[in-house]
Amino acid sequence: MLQGVDREVSLTLGDRRILHEGRLRWLRALVWMAALFVIIPLSYGPAMEAVRGLLPEGGDRWTFTVRCAGSLIALGAYALLVRIGEGRPAREIAPRPGIPETLAGLALGFVMFGAVMGVMSTFSLYQITFSGLAAMWRAAGLSIEVGVVEEVLVRGVMLRLLWRAFGPIPAFALSAAAFGAGHLPNPGATLFAAICIAIEAGIMLGAFYVLTGRLWVSIGVHTGWNFAQGYLFGAAVSGGDFGPALARSTADRGVPEWLTGGAFGPEASLPALLVCGSVGGLALWKAWREGRFSDRAGTPPLNREHAATAETATV
């Protein structure tokens, strides 16, 4: 899985300007996290409305364009804020590896959700009915927007800055729990659904971020999973409807919701929890084996060289 991961790329936590070493860095990291959670949505929301005003009214294709534009604006806002507030380039969204890593994530998201529905169909937990060709613009736009914005905010901002403040284990636990709890207001949500989301997305997608040092694989997996769920199989996505789909998947009413996900969708099911939990566990193990959780996991290669030089000079 993810062969060829760059061993020199580790998670960049930030260690300059507002995140410089010294007193109360944990508090500064939390304040900065809160600020980014406010500023990024405020930056891309109005910008999306401005783009919407320039395009013809109506039509899912134009809405797709708006959602893609909003996703790019969110990435740009994050990069600009990191440059201003942390005095560094946003290596976690470096453009060069963006396409191949996102495509790898998309493929993995498709495969994982396909495996979940394969299990569901085999054990007659879901009825899957092919409905014919359908426009994909709504589902694609929603999948891209949710995949990009949520990964930027939850992994790029929350996980990273909680790691800077408290270390990796609290960061994973808190960000995963917050992501799961954030889905509780959704239609059909249950406590088990929130736990599934916390593990499947909070842990697994965080593990891909740590393993690669970038957000692209996590964005790809998140987008691919939602698109497969909402468009390829026509199932509910976190309790929501992604519009026209190639098929319609409905849970057997005689089966407990913890096996099917019920109205929330297959992601709140035991099969999804097992598939994503296994993949996330493997990614975490690989990240640990490659030293991504070491004391210097958040130090960029350039800073490591400087640190090594300083240590040699001291000796």
Steps between C-alpha positions, in 0.01 A plus 500: 500500500632842396831356385764764432402731785775761532694405811639853531156660523365516852218690658587869523352639820640852474764653725520868404311824573187416696624143549855586601657311790457647843249569770135408446552363150218253566263789567618694195440188289144472629427868438641472149289188440185685605592796279550279194166330563335841475707667228510218242121452476454878496746524213361233272129546577462855366742420218277212392202733496696744285584223253136390504394853407722495190348178363158438343227405744385141545655178379703245690799558271531860613456395863779247446722782371419710807582216739832431326584870511415509870729203563790673323433819695505308829837346408635840400374663819664230710831539315494879538413489870772244572749720317396808697443348843764227503762640264525189285368355174209260543693184411193293589328625184807526275366509141747262330390176671137612510369323189662154546430485873140616460442242226648229721266608779199503266576146386540381858173667601316326215651163585424525871139602453456238229629240748251619762207474260625164377476368856158664545367343181649157568332476839173657374534805722441737209297486182687662210297588190658645186303804387682595180719789395457819703662843512789497746551876543326537835664197657844587361480862616388408851762226528784731395390789720449283810822307440715811463347728762463239774853366449649849509312589819504170689835354401699801377386730780359302792714185501821687422457775756376268773813293430710815536324580828472159669674232291376236253282275717283779648485660155366184337255432782363855521478568125337162430249546783417853382452382142269220609302726733468756222285252307251445783261777380473328158177316408497141623809546718554282805777463755624194311505705178714766669741231625524355149575842350760569770688179417441475126577863422655648813760227542540363147521832316723641771729200456534569126587862579770396745633227272540722194557837670237645265123527477455376144447129569254583779314738269489235227376224729236727656379618159507153342316338790221762496467489121482120496250503784275773366528458122628154404282322757238767572510457877456768766821693578511593869122518490494718187388448141760562227237512225484293179693172512587198291335268752283510808606316812256441783557323828291198595254623762517173689873541572636697801622848410849432635541246219371727221535858621126557463391843378847645565656284229738203468789691659325453836507121465715227650638393158617857430652524846694177446622591150605857582629406844727237345632737233547778754678266739735389222575863406568586866731200535690598186531860619631380837750264334632787289549726802217742433411504869852560627598811695615661176199394294399861451841633396543569128810346335670842467463564874630152575818581309540823696438312824758237406754769416437675832541174691829428321628848575408462866685170526 
